[in-house]
Amino acid sequence: MTSGRISWSGGLLAMLLAVTGCAGTEANTQPAAEAVVERPQAQLTVVENLHCLANTGISLDEEQTRVRIALGSRPTAGYGVAVTAQYQLENGYEIHFIERKPAEGMAQAAVMTSPCADISLPDDWQALKVVNDMTGLAWHVYHSGR
């Protein structure tokens, strides 16, 4: 009984595709081209540190002039924060990063590290989006004085 339904539905679907002109034409099977949107690159200063005493995640300093991306504790040397892109937006900035990991098979110093990156922000920033390109996780931060 179930196979009859599937067969009938499949037949109906094939008939509808043929009637609407969607059956097997190459033009309809190709994905639509995506529009490329150019975003201006930002030139924010990034300073990496291997021993940050910050909580894991994103934080602003008290003056709101720097954002810190902190990875938390790592068991060996070789870890770090790599900023992969910086974009200037209408009212702020978008920063993308990944966690840089030690090369596989290479000897690493057995020392605890807490890698982070401090990124300087200009005085006029209003909104900030920080994206972890490895996980897709995004943080949205807004300047409290604006």
Phi, psi and omega in degrees: 000315180295319181295329176295320178296315181297316180298315181295316179297318179297320178295318178296317179298316179298319180295318179296319178297319179294319181292321182276355178084018183259004186271106169075009177279135185297323182299326182276347181265351179274139178292149179291144178289136180270142178285135178267124180254119178278131177241137181295135177286141175263159179236061180277144181281129180243128177238121179269149180219141180265350184226073179267139177258046182248157173295153177296136178121210185248136176212155175256148173285171186300325181277354182060040178249353178218144172248140180246131172253111184245132182271342185088188184290140175230148189282344182217173172288169177103350178268154177186176177255123177248116176282121185263337179199149174224128179235141173266126180254177182303317184237019180173217187219157173232127183238131177247143179213164171226162172272121176277129182247158178298149178296136180295136177084352180268142178291136179234146176296132180276076181224136178291134175232160176225076187291147176206171173226132174257127183241121180286138180246143177289161183299330188267012181291146179240319182225148182220134174239126179242125186239127172274109183292341180279325184250342184084356180293135181231140176247139176244124184235138180236141180292129186285340183265009184234000000 
